[in-house]
Amino acid sequence: MYPRFHPPRSALVLSLSLAFTAVIPRLGQAQGLPDAAPAAATAPPSRTLDTVVITGNPLGSAQIAAPVSVLSGDGLVLRRGSSLGDTLSGLPGVSSTYFGPNANRPVIRGLDGDRVRILSNAGASIDASSLSYDHAVPIDPLIVDRIEVLRGPGALFYGGSAVGGVVNTLDNRIPRAPMAGFSGAVEARLGGAARQRGGAALIESGNDSFAVHADVFGRDTSNLLAPRYTPVQDGEPLARSSHVRNSAADTVGGALGGSLFFGGGAEPAQGRIGLSVDTYHSDYGVTAEPATTIQLRRDHVGFASQLKITDSPLRALRLNANYIDYQHQEIQGSGQVGTVFRSQGYDLRLEAEHARFGPLRGVVGVQHEDFDFSALGEEAFVPKTNTRKTGLFALEELAWVGGTLSAGARFERAEVDSEGDANPLQPKFGGLVRRNFSLQSYSLANIVPLTPTWSLSGSLSTTERAPTYFELYANGVHAATGAYEQGNTALPTERGTNIDLALQWKTETDQLRVGVFHTRFSRFISLDASGGQVDVAGATVADGTPNSVPLYRFNAVRARLVGAEIEGRKRLAELPWQLDATTKFDTTRATNRSTGEPLPRVAPWRLNLGLDATRGLWSARIEADRSARQNRVPDTDRPTAGYTLVNLSLSQRISMNLADAIWFVKLTNLGNERAFSASTIQTIRGLSPLPGRAVEVGMRVSF
């Protein structure tokens, strides 16, 4: 049998992390510095990036109308999961596809797949995660400094693939600022429902002229522990179990990067130029297929530069470029390679910020993306394709008596080509097909300060998205969905209009944000059941015929999504313990207006109530997550029961002369409640419940 996992590699990374942790307290002694001082009365600030939101905010405004959630510092350390979806699920408006613990892509306001743009340092993450639910996102939260989630359309800045939202992961692999001497961090994590053994280490050094960065990470997990349940596959119950089958994983990676800095002081021009290379490798099991393992590899080269000019009509230029080579192989139980998926391509982004013209300031930019996709093997259901997109965008911001007004536009040209059948003797995808699309997106937003503590914001946007290569050209059995999926080469662009309104109140200790949204698609590309059955070759057969599967087709329908999001924090007490109550609530109602049925895989209303207690360097939290029963499902799905999960955490910061640290212990799903996600595809939901009761411990040291 093929060797699926390689614990020695993860063990090596973890050993390196632990060794760093052990050495750090000795560094001060080696340099003649005093031992670590006693803990101070207040915790030192954790290492984070700038507090200004980056995603969807090229002008660096202190406030933006779009709803954005940010995870960084200690908050990110305590929330890190084994995937982006796991880390972000539970934020207002954010759920996940949850195809087991390894393939877990974020869902924003009921929209998933190609409508949610996954970015790394604002650059495209070219992979195959939007093609299939069992394909993982090749970004590990262990090495990320900050995650920003833009809820709602981000098409103006990032193209049609962001009509539902944006998830932007940020790191310092290309250093953004000069450094003085050495700095770094190490993190180790043990336990959890997947019994993970994970660690990461990074080190940085530099001066006023240059900076370098190096990091390494690894994570090894076992089959996920779950409350005892009866797995269901294809409607048939299997033997009861307390583990999710074939859900183990082994992931390793690392990066090396550097930047050169020039100018500064009284010089009129200053800036930076940097380059990084990184790699990500993961071997993980596919829960839907007990004998299948995916070997995933992603290699990336990134380039970033910035030039700032004072006393000039052109204030700043920013150029970013990324090249990505992605491949994953699906390994059968015999060790043979079943199907090989590959994406290879690049993206370029240039932004130019102009100086103020009276009260007006703005930015214009161009973005180009070009990638090839291929799938070879028995489970390939999409031909070899090439996708090219070029977009021009502009944003202008105006301070006026009614607040801060911003308006933007994007014009994009997309070309999605199919090379057709690789072997004409085995026709499946037809001949060469080329589709071209002209896309337009517009936005208008305003932030009105009502009082020093109250503000009102609103945004109106209209967006267009080109159909993806699989929506146009798919023709075959999709193993992850258990259906024969058939593309539609005549699909038009997807077109929608979105309105967001929010009222926000904020003081030094308290805050409340109440937002509502309404999204209407005049053309929404939906994968719908045709009502027929086909065999694996696509020939029509009678229902119940052996080896038959349902036929699904991509069509353009009308759709509507409406919802609300509430997020708040209230200081209850100051001494001796600082107590804060928190709440999060979201709900989305999504309807296929062409059929009157609900759209599939939409999370029900969810409520999170928490209590944070802090005293000195100690922090504790208890929270209850309530997810309602989801009865609004199409005929092809079944309702999902509601559940309540209770989680506890305890952490302490440790301050030293040369370093500071945070250690934590988390107890999740205290009641060991059996729960299933409504945003999981129906064919896998019965096989993959949410994690059971588990304890996780970890520590992060920064120096």
C-alpha positions, 0 to 999 in steps of 0.5 A, a space after each residue: 500500500 502507498 505510504 500516505 503519511 510521513 510523520 518523521 518530517 513533521 516530527 523534525 519540524 516540531 523538534 526544531 520548534 521545541 528546540 528554539 523554545 528551549 534555547 530562547 531563554 538562554 540567549 540572554 545569558 549567552 549575551 551577558 544579559 540578565 535572566 527573565 524579569 518577573 511578569 509585569 502587571 500588564 501584558 506586552 503588546 503581541 506582534 501584529 501587522 499594522 492595524 489598518 485594514 489592507 483588504 479592499 482598502 488600497 488608500 489605507 483609510 482608517 475606516 471603510 464601509 465594507 464589513 471586514 473581520 480581522 484576526 491577528 495577534 493572540 486572537 489568531 493564536 487561540 483560533 488557529 485551526 488545521 485549515 482556513 475554513 476551520 480557523 474562520 468558521 464562526 466569524 459573522 457571516 462565515 461558515 465552511 464547506 467542511 469536507 472533513 477536517 482537511 478540505 475545508 474552504 470558507 463560505 461567506 454569506 451562503 456563497 462558496 466556490 469561485 465566488 469567494 476569493 482566497 488571497 495570500 498577501 493580496 495575490 491569487 492563490 492559484 489552486 484547485 480548491 474551488 473545483 471540488 469540495 475534497 480539494 484543500 486550500 494550500 495555505 496553513 494558518 500556522 504561519 500566517 500573521 493576520 487574516 482579513 475577511 471581507 464579507 460581501 462583494 470585493 470584485 472591484 479590487 480582486 475581480 469577479 471571483 470575489 463577488 461573495 467575499 475575500 479571505 486574505 492571509 498576510 505574512 511577512 515572507 517579503 518584509 514590509 519594513 526595515 528591521 534592527 537585529 534579529 527577531 523571530 517566533 516559534 509555536 507548538 501545538 498538541 492535542 485537539 480532536 485530530 490529536 495534532 502535533 504541529 509547530 512552526 518557527 520563523 526568524 528575521 533579521 536586517 537593518 535599514 537597507 535590507 531584511 530577510 525572513 525564513 520560516 518552516 512549519 509542520 502539522 501531523 494529525 490522526 483520524 478526527 475524534 467525534 462523538 459516537 455516530 453511525 456513518 451514512 454513505 449513499 443512504 446506507 448506514 455503516 458500522 458505528 464509530 467514534 472517528 471520522 475515517 480516512 481524515 488524517 493528514 501530514 503537512 509541511 512547508 517553509 519559505 525564504 524571502 527578503 527585501 531591499 529598502 531605499 530612500 528615507 529621511 529627507 529624500 523625496 522618494 523611498 520604497 522597497 523591493 522584495 522576493 520570496 519563495 515558499 513551498 507547501 506539501 500535504 498528504 491527506 485522506 479523503 473522507 468520502 473514499 476510505 482508500 484514497 489519499 491526496 498528495 498536494 504540492 504548491 510552489 510559489 514565487 512572490 514579488 512585491 515592491 513599493 515606491 512612495 514619492 512626496 510632493 508629487 502628483 503621483 504619491 505611491 506605486 505598488 507592484 506585486 507579482 506571483 507565480 504558482 505551480 500547483 499539483 495534487 495526485 489522488 492515490 488509490 489504495 493500491 498505491 496507483 495514481 488515479 487522477 492528477 490535477 494541476 494549475 500553473 500560472 501567474 498574476 500581476 497587480 499594479 496600483 498607482 495612488 495620486 495626491 489629493 486634488 482638494 478633498 479628493 484622493 484615489 487610486 487606479 490599477 491594473 490586474 492580470 491573471 493567467 493560468 492553465 488547468 489540467 486533470 488527467 486520470 479516471 476521475 477527470 471531469 474537466 478538460 485542459 483549459 486556460 483562463 486569462 483575465 485582465 482588469 482595470 480599476 479605479 477608486 476615488 474617495 471624497 471627504 464631504 459634509 455627509 461623511 466619507 464618500 467613495 466610488 469605484 469602477 472595474 472593467 475586466 476582460 476574461 477569456 476561458 478556453 478549452 482544449 477539448 479532447 486530448 484523445 480524439 478516439 475517446 470523445 468526451 469534451 468535444 473540440 477546441 472552445 473559446 469563450 470571451 467575457 466583458 465584465 463591469 463592476 461598480 461600487 458606491 459607499 459612504 460612512 457618516 459619523 453621527 456622533 463621536 461614538 456612533 456611525 452609519 455606513 452603507 454601500 451599493 455595488 453591482 458586479 459581474 463574474 465570468 463562468 469558470 472553466 468547470 461551469 463551462 466545460 465539465 462533463 463527467 462523474 464528480 466523485 466528491 458530489 456523487 453526480 454527473 456534472 455537465 457544464 454549459 458552454 452557452 452560460 452568460 456572465 453572472 450578474 448581481 447587485 448588493 446593498 449593505 447597511 450597518 450601524 456601529 457604536 464604539 467606545 474605548 471598551 465597548 462596541 456594537 455593529 449591526 448590519 444587514 445585506 441584500 444581494 439579488 442576482 439577475 443571473 446566478 450560475 447554479 448546479 441543479 439536478 436535471 431529474 434524470 440518471 446517467 451512467 458513468 459515460 453520460 448515457 441516459 439510464 433508468 433510475 436505480 440502474 447499477 452504477 447510475 448517478 444523477 445528472 446535474 447541469 450548470 444553468 443561469 437562474 435568478 437568486 436572492 440572498 438576504 441576511 443580518 450580522 450582529 457583533 458586540 462587546 460590553 465591559 461588565 466589570 473592571 476589578 479585580 477581574 476585567 469581565 467582557 461579554 461578547 456576542 455574534 449573530 448571523 443569518 442568511 436566507 438564500 432563494 433560487 427565484 427561478 424555482 422558488 427553492 432554497 439555495 443549497 448548503 447555506 448555514 442557518 442562523 447562528 448565535 455565539 455568546 461569550 464571557 472573557 475574563 482577564 487579570 494581569 497576564 491571565 485570560 480565560 474565556 467561556 463561550 456557547 455556539 448555537 446553530 439552529 436547525 436548517 430546514 430551508 433546503 432544496 429537494 435534493 438535500 435533507 434538513 440538518 439538526 441544530 446543536 449547541 457547542 460549549 468551549 473553554 480556554 485559558 491562556 497566560 502571557 509571559 514577559 521576559 527581557 529578551 522574549 515574550 510568550 503566550 501559552 494556552 489550553 483549550 477545551 472544545 465541545 465540552 458536552 461532546 455533542 454530535 453535530 453536523 454542518 448544514 454547509 457541508 455537501 449532502 453526500 459527505 455530511 453523514 460521514 463527517 460530523 464536527 469534532 468531539 470533545 478534545 483538549 489542545 495545548 500550545 505555546 508561542 514565543 516571540 523574540 
